[in-house]
């Protein structure tokens, strides 16, 4: 299937990608989904990696080795110090920050949109980013719609 090339008119439409950081926090994405946050920890610049979103923006959550698993809506855009997501053994990891999100659609791991699947639809996901704008609004919207269609009626059933 030939790759779709986004046109200049296909501008950003309020979608972000968030990497849940499973490489350094196994299972943290589950706690994020249950608690309604995007969370990071251990960055020298503290919570700056979560800054930029505003209320109503959409977040697509990427889980390492699975793919896109969830769609959320940013509540207020304020990044705050937080706890309870990243644990090192029984201890809280240092410098944890949260962005409040209402997770509206969560798909089971076996139904995630993988990097390969997204690429086959013409979207190369920037999965190495912690939190970044997803350009090409029409395609980002298509990924959002696909996730919503794959999500059970009660999103928590997919966690």
N, C-alpha and C positions, 0 to 999 in steps of 0.2 A: 504494500500500500504506500503510495507516495506521501511524503511529509507535507503537511499543510504549512505554508509560510504565512505568519501573521502579517496583516497589512498595517500600515501606519495608523489607520483609523481604529484599529483594534487596541485601544488604550487600556490602561489600568482601570479596573472597575471596583476597587475596594476589597480585593482578595489578598490574603497573606498566606504564606506557608510557614508552618512551625514544626521544627524537628524536635521531637520529644526526648531526644538524647538517650536512647536506650543503650548506647555504647558505654555510658558512664553512670547509668541509673536504671538498672534492670527493673522492669515493672512500674517505673514511675509514671508512665502514661496512664495506667489504670487509676492511680491516685489523682492525677490531673483531671481525668474525665469525671470521677466521682465528686471532686471538690470544685469543679467549674473554673479551672485556671489553666493558663500556659505558665510553665515554671522553668526557671534556669537556676544554675548555681555555679559558684566558683569563678566567676569572671572578674578580672581586675577592674573593669569599668562598671562593676555592679550590675544594675538592672538595665543599662543602656541598650543592651541587645534586644530588649522587648519593646523599646520605645517606638513611637510613630503611628501606631494605630489609634483610631478614634471610635467612639461609640457607633455601633452599627456596622463597622467593617466585618468582613467574614474571615475566618481562620480555617485553613485546611490543615489538619494535624497529620504529620508523617511519622510513622513508627518504623525505626530501622529494621530491615529484613522482613518487613511486612508490606508497607506501602501507605497510601493515604487511608486513614481510618475514620476521620471525623470531620464534621463541619460545625463550627461554632460562630457565635456572634459576640463581638467585643462589647462589654457592658459600658465601660466609661473611659477606657484608654489610659487609665492611671496605673503606672507600674509601682508596686509596693513591696517592701520587704515581707517575706513570708517564711513559713516553716511547714514541715510535715510531708513534703513530696520526695525530697532526696535525702535518703538515710544511708549512712555508712555503718553497717551493722545496726546497732540500736541507737546510734548517735546521729543527731541532725547534722547534715552537711553545712558548711559555712557559706555565707553570702547567697542565700536563696531569695529569689524575687519572683513575684507573680503578676500576671495580667489576668483580670477577671473576664471569663468567657462563659456564655451559656451554650453548652454543647447540645445542639439540636438534632444531630444525626451522627450515630456511631455505628460502624459496620463491624461484623465479626472479622477476626483476623484472616480467615480464609477467603473473605470477600473484599479485602482491601484493593484499592487501585494501585497496582505495582508500578514501579518506575518503567518497566518494559511496556506495560499496558498503556500508561500515560503517553509514552513516546510513540506508540502505535497510533494513538489518537492525535499526534502532532504536537504534544507538549513535553518538552524536556524539563523535568522538575529540578529545581535548584536545591537538591536534598542536602547538600553540604552546608547550607545556610542554617543558622539557628532560627532566625525570624526574618522574613524578607517579603517584600511585595511580589505578588505574582503578576507579571505583566501579561498582556494579551487577554484582556477582560472576557472576550467571548469564550475563549477556550477554558479559562479559569471557571467561568460560569457553568460550562459544560461539565467540568470535573465535579463542581459542587452539586449539580443536578444529579449526576450519576451516583454520588455518595448518598444523597438523600433517598434516591430510589432503592438503594441496597440496604438501607438502615431499617431495622425492625421498628414497629410502631412505638415501642418503649425503648429508646436508645440504650438505656442502662442494661438491657438484656444482652447487648453485644459486647459489653466490657469483659 
